[in-house]
Amino acid sequence: MDQFPSLTRPGPDGRLRAAGGRLLASAALFAIVVSCSLADAPLPEGNLVANASFEDPREGVPAHWVFDEPARDKGEVGIVETPRGKAVELRPNARNVPQELESNPLSIGQVFTLDEYPGLRGATLFASAELGARGPASAAVRLIAIRKGGHFIGTELEQGASDRGLTEHRGSLAIPDDGKTIAVVLGLDARGTAGSAIFDNVYLGTVPKERGPAIQRGAPVGAPAHIRVDAARTLRRIPEGLFGVNLEWIWDGNGLYNEETESLDEDIVRLTRELRPSVLRFPGGIFADFYRWRNGVGPRGARPTTEHFPSGPESRHNVGTDEALELARRSGAQLMVTVNIATAEPDEAVEWLRYINRPEETRGQPPLAPFWEIGNENYFTGDAPYLRAAALDAHQYAERFLAFAEALKHADPRIEIVAVAEENYQRDFEPVHPDWIPLLLSKAGHAIDYLAVHNGYVPGLEQDPGWDVRTVYQAMLAAPIQLRRSLDRVAEQVREHAPKHSSRIKLAVTEWGPSFQLALDGRFLDHTKTLGSALFVASNLNGYAANPDLELANLFKLNGRLWQGVIGSRDGRFVAKAPYYAFRMFREHFGSVLVETQTDSPSYDSHAVGYVPALREVPYLDVASSLSEDGGTLYLMIVNKHFDQPIQAKVEISGFQPQPTGRAFVLTGTGIDAHTGTELFSAPGVKWARQATDEHNPRWEKGGPGEIRTEERVLDVDEGTIELEFGPHSVTAIELQRDDP
C-alpha cells in the first residue's frame, strides 16, 4: 500500500471494484432500477431511506422497499419485534446458494436514480444500519453506484451470527462527478441457506448519521483476567527477522543525511541503534519501482537529482546504498533490498547485488544483504502515472520474477528471494488479480524463499464518515485478530498451490503499521504517532511472534518528517514517537522461544471502520510469553487495550520456577491520543488538517516529552503466581528469572 493507495480499481474483466465491495452481476440491480422509482424531489437533507425503521410493515415486503424479483424463491421477508420496535427479517432457504450470492441474493432494496437525485453527483454518501443474524446466516448492506457500461463501484457492511442483538455498522461511498453514474442502490442481503438476517434503522445521507461517542463495550471491566503460562511447552523459535523496519532514499533518507554535518544524522543513528531493528528494507516502497541504484553511489556532489516516481517530487540521492549499509552496520541490522522489477532489468539488479555482497570476495561469510525482494506492490492499478508505470498483471509478474530471481541467485547462492503476493484482509476486498498467488506459486514456487504481503496497514480510513477517535482506535486495536486470519489464509494458499515447496516457503510482511489517512485534509492523518498506535504495534507483534509461518516483517517505517515513521522531528531534532517505544520493548524485554499462553480477559465489540470489519469479543488483554535462549528468563508481553480503566489479572506460571521477585517495564501515557510532540514539516502552501481528538480524555493538543512515559516496577511472585493490575492504555513487559538451576 505504501503512501499511495488506489481506492477504486478495475478488475480483470474491466468492471470496477472498491474497498469492501463485491462485483455484482448487472441483471439483478438493473431489474431493481427499472422496476423502482422512489422520489422526484431534489436531494433532501437527512435520511434518504424511506421507512428506515420498518414501522410501516404492510403485507409481505415493508412499505417503500422492493423485493428483488429474481430472488423471490430464495427465502421470505418478514417483520420481527425488537426491544426498540420493529425490524425486517430475511429468512433464506436452500436456494440462496453461495455461488449466486453476488448476483441474486435474497434481498430487498431502495434505488435513487441520479436523474431524480442530481445532487448525488460528486457527493460522498454515508450509510449505516443495525445488523443482526441468527444461525448460519449473515446480514449485509450493499451500497452500489451503477455506472454506464454495466460497471459498478460499491461498499458493503456485514454482520455474522451472534446472540448479542443488533450491532451498528457504518460505511461510505464517494460518487464520481463525471456523469457516468446512473443510480445508487441500497440493498439488504441475507447470506446463507438457513437462519435469518435482521436489519433496523437503515440510514443513507450526504452527512454521517449523528450519534454519541463510542465507548468500549463487552464484559465488565472490573472482571478479573486470568493468564496461564506453560513455559514447558515451547511453540516455536521467534525469528529475528520479525523486527525489521523500512528505510527510504527520498528527501535525504527522510532526514537521515544531515546536510550541515555532511554525514548521517547522529540522533537518527543513535535512535536506530537503540531500537535494534533486525532488518532494514531499502530503498523504499513505491519508490523502489523506479530506483536506479547507480544514482546513489559515488561522491555525493556528483550524484543526480531525480524524480521519486513519474511526475512526482525530486530529491538528490544523498542516501544511497553505502549510507544504507552504514546505518545497518551501526545499528546491527541486515539489509533487505527491494529491486526495481518495473522499470529496470535483471542485469542491473545483479550488478547491484555484486556491489553490495561482493560474492566472489566473501565466500564463506554471511552476505551484507541476505534478502532480495523482487518488486513492491506491482499488482496495483490506477490512473496515476506512478501506478501505471509500475503495474504488472499476474503473468507478467511471475515471468519477470523468475528472470530476476534466477539471475540474482546464480550471482550469489547465499541470498534468499522474496516474492510479492497480492492478499487483502479488508472486508471482502477483492484482489485486482485473483490468479496472482496461485499462478505465482505454481509457476515459480521453486524459486521463492519468502512470500511477502503488505496487508498489515490499519485502520485505513480511505473515506472519513465522521468517526470519533474511540471508534477508530477500537477497530485498529481489534485488527490484529483479522491480520492473523489473513496470514493463515496466505499460508494455506502456499500449501495448496506449491505443495512440493510449502515446507520451505516462509511468509513475510514487508510493510505493516498503523495507517489512518493519506490526504492532507485527513482528521486522523498524523495519528500514527499516538499511544493508541503504539498499542497496535505491540499487539500486532504479539500476533506475528505467534504465527508459525511468518519469519520476516518490516514496520513502515523508520523515520520521516511526514506522518509515518517511528522517529519524527520535534523542535528541529529527531526524537522517538510512541510506537518506537512499543517496538523497542520487544527488542529489550522479549525472548527468542515462544511458549504457550492462555488468556481469559474481559472483551469489547468493535465497529467496522476503514479496512477493519466489525469484530466480536476482542480481548482487552493481549498476551504473549517467551523464554530466553538459555531458558533462564521468562518474558510476558501484555497489552491492555482499554482506554480508561486498569484490568486486574492473575498470572499463573507452570514449567518454570521464578525467583520471588521480578521486574515489570511499562509503556503508558496520559491518554490514547497522547504523543511525544513530533511535528509535521511546514512549507509554503502546505496546510495540515486539524486532527481529531479523543472527546473523553483529549491529549492531542498537549503533545510533548511528558505525555508518553516508561516505568520500571518490582513484582512479587508467590509460588509461580502474580497478582497484578495492568494500567489502562499500556504495554507491560514482565521479566522473571529462573530460581531453580
N, C-alpha and C positions, 0 to 999 in steps of 0.2 A: 504493500500500500504506500509506503514512504510518505511523502508530503503532498502527493498529487493523485488522489483517488478519482475514479470516474463513476459517478452515481448511476447513470443510465447507460447501458452498453448493449450493442446489437449482438444477438446470438448468432449461431452458425446459419440459421435459416433466414436471417435478416430482420427478425422481429425483435422488439426491444424488451429487455428485462431490466428491472430495477431492484434495489435493495429490498428484500422482504417480499418480492413479488413472484408470481408464477407465470409461466407462459400459458395463456388461456386461449383455447380454440375460439374462433370468431363466431361460430354458429349460435351458441347459447347467448352470448352477450348481445349480438346484433338482434336476436329474437326479442330480447327484452327491450332494446332501444326502439325497435319498430312497433312493438305492441304497447308501449307505455309512454305517457307524457304526463308530467306531474304539475307543471306550472307554466304560466305565461307572463310572469311578472319579472321585473328587474331583480338582480341578485339581492336578496334581503339580508338584513343583519341577523345574527344569532344562528339558531339551528336550522339547516336546510331540510332536515329529515322530518317528514310528516308522520304523526303517530309514533313518535320515537320511543315512547314508554309503553306502547301497546294497550293503552287504556280504552281504545275503541277496537275490540277484538273482532266483531262481526262474525259471520258464519264461515268457518274454514280459514281463509287467509285474512290476517288483520287488515283493517282499512288502510289504503294508500300503499300497501305492499303488494308486489307482484310475484306470483309463483312461477318459477322458471319452467315453462311447459315441457321441455324435453326431459325434465327430471321428476315429473309428477308420479311416475310409477316407482320411484326410489325411496319413498317414505311418506310421512304425514307431517302436517303442520298443526300445532295446537297452542293453546294458551294455558299457562300454569300460574299459580299464585305463589308469590314470594313474600317475605316479611314486609316488603315495601310496596307491594302492589302486584300488577300483572307483568308477565314476561312471556315472550314467544318461545316455543319449544319445537325443534325439528327432530323427528324420530326416524332415522334412516333404517332401511331394511337391507336384505342381502343383495339387492340390485345396485346399491350405492358402492360399487366396487372401486378399489383404489385406482385401477387403470383408467377410469373415466372421471376421476375427481377433478382433474384440471380442466375438463371441458364441460361436463354436465353433472356437477354435484347436486345433491338435494339442497335447494337454495331458494330464498326469497330476496327481493331487492327493490331498490328505487333508482331511477335514472334521471339525470339532469343534463339535458342537451345544451350545447353552447349556443344554439340559436335562441333558445329560451332564456339562457343564463349567460349572456356575453361577458358579464363581469368575472366569470371564472377564468378567462384567458389571462395568463400571466400570474394568477393568484396561487398562493400556497394553501391547500386545503388541509384542515386538521380534523382527524377522525378519532373518536373514542367510543367505547362500548363496554358494558359489563357482561362478561362471558362466563359461562359455566358449562360443564359436561359431566355426563354420567356414563358408567360402563366403559366400553371400549371406544366410545365416540370422542371427537374433539370438536370444538366450536371455532369457526374462523370468520373474520370480517375481511372482505376484499374491497379495496378501493382502486378502481381501474379507470384510467383515461383511455378511451378508444380513439385511435388515430387513423387517419386516412391510409388506405392501402392494407387494412387489416392488421395494423401494428397496435401494440398496447404498451403502456407503462403502468406500473402499479406498486402497491404495497399491501401488506396484509397483517392482521393481528390474529393470534391463535391461542387457544387455551385447551389443555388436555383435561382428562377426567380428574375430578377432585371432589372431596366431600366437604370443602370449606365454603361452599356457596359461590357467589359471583365475584369475579375479580375484574377491576377496571383495567383496560388496555388502551394505549394511545399510539397514534402514528400520524404521519403527514405525507403529503404528495404535492410536489410542485407541478403545476400545469403549464406547459410551454406556451409562450405568447407568439406563436408562429402561424396561427390559422389552420393548423393541421389536426387539432383535436376536435372530434365530433361530439362526444358526450362523456360524462363521468358516470360510472356505475358503482353503486354501493351495494354489495351483496353479502348476505348472511348465509354461511355454508355449514352443513353438517358433514363431518368426515368420519367414515367408519360404516360398518354394516349392521350395527346394533347400538343400543344405548340411546342417548339423546344429547342434543346441543341446545343450550339455553342462552338467550340474548335479552338485554334490557338496556334502557337509557342510551340509545344509539345517538351519536352526535356527529354532525358534519358541518363545518363552517370555515370561514376565512380567518378566524382568530381562534386560539385554543380555548377549549371549554374551561371555565373558571372552576377552581377547586381549592380547597385548603392545602397547606403544606403537607408533604408526606411525612409520615412517622414510620419508624421501623416497627414491624408487627411480628407476631408469632407467639411462641411460648413466653410466659412472664420472664422478664429479665432477671428477676430475683431467684429463679430456679437455678440450682447449682449445676455445674458441669462436672463431668466425670471423664478423666483422661487415664487410659490404661496403656502402659508401655511395656512391651515384651522384648527386652534387649537381647534375649537369647535367640530370637527369630529374626535373622537378617534377611532382607528382601533384595537388595542389590547394592553394588558399589556405585556411589553417586559420582557421575562423570565430572571431571574438572571443566570440561567444555561447556557445561550449562551456564557458566558465569562469564560469558563474553559480552562485549559491547560493540557498538558501531562507531566508526570514525570516518568523517567525510573530508574530502580535499578542499571543498569550496570555501571562499572567504577566509583564506589563510588557515584552513582547517578549523573554521568557526572560532578563530582566535588562538589556536594552538601555536601558530608562529607569531611572535611578538616583533613587530617591525622596529620598535625602538631599540631593543636589545639585539635584533637580528639573530634570534635563537628561539628555541621552544620556550613558551611561557612557563616560568617556573611554578606558578600557582597551579596550572593545569597538570604539569608533570607530577608535582607533589600529591595533588588530589587523586590522580590516576594511580600512582604508586600505592597510596593508602587504600584505594578501592580494590586493588589487586585483581583486575579482570584477567581471566584466563586466556581470552582470545580477543584480538582487535580485528574487526571486519573493515576492510578498506577497499576501494576509495569512496564508497557511499552506496545508497540505494539506487534511485533512478539515475544518479549521476554516473554510476558505473557503466551504464549502457552507452555512454558517449565519451568515455575516458580513454585517452591515448597516453600510455604510461611514459613515453619518452618526453612528453611535455613537462613532467615533474621530476626530472633528474638533471644533474649538472649544476653549474653555478646559477644561483638564484637570479642574478642580474640578467642572465641570458634566457631565462625561462619565459615562455609566452603567456599572454592573457587570452583566454578562450571562453566561449560560452559554456555555461554549466550543462545546457541541453539546447536543442534547436529553438531559436527565438527567445532564449532565456537570458538572465543576467550573466555578467562576466566576472572572472577572477583571474589573477595571476597565480601560477602554480607554485606558490611558496611552500606548500605542504605536498610533498610527493612521496615516492617510495622510500627514500632514505630517511625522511622525517618520520614516516610511519614506523619504520624499523627501529629508529632511535627511541620513539615512545614505547614500543613493545619491549625493547631491551631494558629501558629504565624502569618499567613497571612490572617486568617479569611475565609478560604476555606472549603468546604465539600470534602469528599473523594469519588471517584468512583473507585471501584475495578474491574479489568478485571480478571476473574477467568480462570484457566487453564482447558479448556474443552478437549484439545487434548491429554494430557499425564497424566492427573490426574482424580480422580473420585469425585462424588458429596460429599461423606463424608468428603474429605479433604477440599472442599470449605466451607462446613457447619462449620467445626472446625475453619476455618479462620474467618468466619463471627462472630462466638461466641467470638473469641479472640478480635476482634475489637469492636463490638457493645454491647457485654455482655447483650443480650436481657432480661435475667432473672433479672438482677440487675437494668436495666434502663427503665423499663416500664413507659410509660407516658412522656418520654423525646425523643427528636429527636435523631436518631441514628448517630454515628460519621461517618459512611459510609452509606449514604442512597441509593446509586446507585450501582448495581451489574450487570456488563456486562458479558454475557456468551460467552466467546471466543473472538477472534480478527478477523483475516482475513482467516478463515479456508476454504474458497472457493478457494483459490489459489492452483494451482498445478504446478509441475515442477520437475526437476531432482535434485535440491539441497536438501541435507539431511533435512534441517530445513523445507522446503516446504512439502516434503513427510511425515515427521513426524506429521505435523500439519493439513494436508489436510483431509477434510471430504466432502462427497457428500451431496446433499440436504436432503436426507432421514436420513443419519447418523446424520447430524447436528440437524435436527428437533427432532429426538428421544433423543439425548443427551441433547439438550437444555431443553426439558421438564423435564428430570430427574433432572438436576441441578436446574432449576427454581423452581420446586415444593419443592425440598428439602430445598433450601435457604428460600423461602417464608414461609414454615412451621416453620423454625427455628426462623424467625424474620418477622412477617407480616408487619412491618413498612417500609420495604425496597421497592424499585422499581427495576424491572427487565428490563435489556436492551438486546435485541436480535440483532444479526448481520445479515445484509442483503447485498446481492450482487447486486450492482447497479452501473452503469457507465454513466458518462456524455460525455465520449470521442466520437469522430466521429465514429458513427456506431460500437462502440466496443461491441462485443457480449459477454454476460456473459458465463463463463465456465459452469455454471449450470443454464440454463434458467428457471428451475422449482423451484429455491431456494426460491424466495419470495412468489410465490403462494402456494407452499407446506407448508412453514413455517407458513404463516398467516392462512391458512385454518386448519392446524393441531394444531397449538399452539397459535393462536390469543388470547385465553382467558388468557394466562399466560404472555403476553407481555405488558409492560408499555411503553417502548420506542423501536422503530425500528431504528437501527443505520446503517449509511453508512459512507464510507471513500472517497467519490468522491469529495473531496474538495482540491485536490492537483493540482496545475497548475504552469507553463505551461507543465511540464513533457516531457523533451527532451530526450526520451529514445534513440533516434538517433539524431545526430547533422549534418545537411546538410550544415553547414556554415552560419547559420543565423547571421545577425548583431544584436546588442543589442536592437536597437529600434524596430525592427520587433518582437523580442521575447517579449519585455515588452508590446508592443501594444496588443499582444494576451493575455498575462497574465492579463492586466487591462480590457480587454473585457470579460474575463472568468466569472465574477460574473453573467452575463446575462445567460450563459449556466448553471451555477450551480443552479440558481433559477429554471430554467425549469426542471432540473433533480429532484430536491426535489418535485416539483409539480407532477412529474411522480411517485415518490415513494408514495406520499400521495394518489394519485389516485389508486394505487395498493392496499393500505390498505383498501380503501373504497370498492374496488371490491372483494377482497379475504377474508376480515374479516369484513363483514358489521355489524355484531352484536356487534363488539368491536371497530369499527373505531372511534367512538366518544371519546374513552378512550385512544387509542394508539397514542402516540406522536412520533415525529421524533427526531433523534439525528444525529449529525455528530461528531463522537468521535475522528476523526483525520482530520485535514484540515490545509492548509497553503501553502505558496509559496514553490515550489519544482521544481528544474530545472533538475539536473542530479545527478546520484548516483555513477558514476565511477570516480576514482581518476584523470583520464585524461580529465575530462569534463571541457570545457572552461567556463561553467556557474555554476559549482558546488557550489561555495560559494556565488552566487548572492542572496541567501535567506536573506542576511543581509542588502540589499541596501534600499535607499529611495523608489525606484520603488516597491520593495516588501512591504514596509510599506503602499504605496498607495493601493496595492491589499488587504492587511489586513483590512484597513479602509473601502474600497468599499464592500468587502465581508461581513463585519459585518453590514453594512447598509442593505445589502440584507437579512442577517439572521434575523435582527431585524424585517424586514417587512414580513417574511414568517409566515403565520398564523398557520402552523402545526409544526414548529420547536421550540423545547424548551431546547435542550441541544446541546452544541458544545464545542469541546476541540481543541484549537490550538496546532499543533505539531511543536515544543514542548517548554518547559520552558527554559531549559539550556543545554549547551553542549560545548565541545571543538572541535566538528566537524562542519559541515556546517548547521546543523539545531539547532534551539533554538533561542529564542528572547533575551537570556542572553548569552554572549560569553566572551572569555578571551582576555585581552589586557595587555601586559607587566606584566603578572603574576597575574592580578586581574580580577575579573568578573565585566563586565560592560554591559550596555544595548545596544542593536542593534536598528537600525531604526524602525523595525516593533514593537518593545517593546513600543515605544512612541505612535504609532498609536493605539495599543490595549489600552494603558493606558488612552488615550484621552476619550475613551468610558466609562471608569470607573470613570473618574473625571468630564466629561463635557457632559453627556448624561442622559436623564431622563428614567422613567420607564413606560411611557404611550405613545405609538406611535400615531401620528396624521397624517392626510392626507397631502401629499406634492405632488405638481405637478411641473415638471421642464421642461422648453423648453431650450435646450442647443445646441450650435454647436456640431458637431459629427465627427467621423472618421470611416474608414473601416479598419478592421484588417485582416491579412493573417491567414490561417490555420497553426498553429505551435504546434507541440507536440500533447497533448491531446485536444487542443482547436481548434474548427472549425473556418473557416472564418466567421466573423460577420459584418453585415452592420449597419451603423448609430449608433455607440457606443457613447453615450453622453460623452463629456468631463467632464461635471459636474455630479457627483453622489451625491444625496442629500437625507437625511432622517431627520425627525423632531420628537421631543418628548416633553412631559411635565414631570415635577417633580411630585411626588406622591401627593403633596398638590395642584398642579396646579398653583403654584406661579412663576415657572420658565419655560420658553420656550427655548428649545435647538435645534440648527440646526447643522448637521454634513455634511460638504461639501468637496468632494474630487475633485480636479482639476487634471485630468489625462494628460493634455497637458504637454509635456516635456520642452517647452521653453517659452511659452507666457502666460501672465495673461488673465483672462476672466472677462469682466465687467458684472455684474449682478444686476438686480433689484429684491429685495426681498419684497414681499407684504404679510402682515400678517392679517388674519381675525380671529375673535373668541378669541382674546387675545389682550388686550391693553397694549403694553410695555411702560416702562419708557423711557424718552427722550434719555438716553444713555444706551449702552450695552457693552459687552466685547466679544472680539474675541481672541481665542487661536489658534495659527498657528504652525503646524509642517511643516518644509521645510528643504532645504539643498542646496548644491551647484550644484547638478545635479542628474539625475535619478540613476546613478550608484554610488552615494556618499554613504559612510558608516562611522561608528564610529571607524574603525581601529581595530576591533577584528581580531584575527589570528587563523588559523588552527593549531593544535598541530604539533610539529615536533618530528620525531622518526627515527631511523636508517632504511634506505630502503624505507621510505615513501617520494615520490616526488609528489607534487601537481602541477597540470597544471597551466600555465599562464592563468589568467582569461580574458575573453572578456571585452572590454572597449567601451563605447559609442564614436563613431567616431566624433560626433558633439561637445560634451562637456565632454571630458574624465576626470573623477574624481576618478576612481578606485584606481589608484596608490597613490592618495593623502589622502587615508582614515585616519581619526583621529578624535579627540574630536570636532573640529570646523566644521566638514563637515555636521553635522546634528544639527539643532537648533530648539528651540521652542520660540515663541514670544507671547506677550500679547499686545492687542491693545484696544483702546476705540472706540466705534462705536456711530455715531449719528443716532438717529431714528426719522423720521419725520412722525407722524401720522400713525404709523404702516408700514412705508416703509423705506427700507435701500438701498442705492446705494453703492455697494461695488465691489472692484476689488479683485478677487481671484488669488493669485500668481501662477506661473507655479509649477508643481510637488509639490502640497501642500495638506495638510488636515487642514481644518479650522473648529473649534468648536465655535459656537456663543451661548452666554447666554444672555437672555433678562428677566428682572424681570417684573412681572405684576404691572401695575400702578394703576388699579382700585382695590377696596377692594375685 
